[in-house]
């Protein structure tokens, strides 16, 4: 009986330590890739079906002042993709969904009532950063659509200063 009690205490202590470590790992902000930090121009691709969200993103980018909107994908350093779980991609006859590259099919689901904001490399189609923001249709709930991106940018800038 004493052995079982000792085992339970040890298991409980291990569980607490594991939970604390997991919390600390999630609490530390993930640094943005250098490609994002060096970018100056962005083109917005709105896959949500709500023009209001693209308009909101344009206004927030303009107010922030870090990225300028590019005239075309070819002139953009980054692609800012707004997506939700409600969009459908048309695929021409004879073609199949791609899992890599531009216009790739993504199996990552967007939680209901949220919009995914992603920064994508325009040449390779690689997602460099993404985050979610609560939305209801075309309306942004609780803050600004690009808050998480701006916070990640600021955190990365602060991290550079400490090195």
C-alpha positions, 0 to 999 in steps of 0.5 A: 500500500505504501508503494502505491501511495509513493507511486501516485505522489511521484506520478502527480509531481511528474504531471504537474512539472510536465504541464508547467513545461508545456505552458512555458513553451506555449507562452514563449512567442515564436520568432518570425522568420527573417523573410517576414522581418525583411519584407516591405510589400504585401498583397492580400488574398481574401479567401473568406468570401467577406470583402469587409475582412480584406478592407479591414486588413488594408486599413490595419496595414495602412495604419500600422505602416510596416507593410505597403500593399503591392500592385501585384503578386510578382512585386510582393515580398509576402502574400497575406492570406485571409481564410476561413473554413467556408471557402471552396477552391475550384480545380480545373478538369484534369487537375488534382489538389496540390499539397505544396506550392502556390494554391496548395490544398491545406488540410489545416482547419480553421476553427468556426468563428475564426479567420486564419491570417497567414503570411506566405512566400509568393514564390514558393507558396510556403507559409511563413507565419499564421495565426487566428482571429475571432470573426463573425462573418465579415466582422472582427471580434475582440480587437483588430484582425492583425493584432497577433501579427503585430505582436509577433513582429514586436516580440521578434524585434525585442528578441533581436535587441537582447542578443 
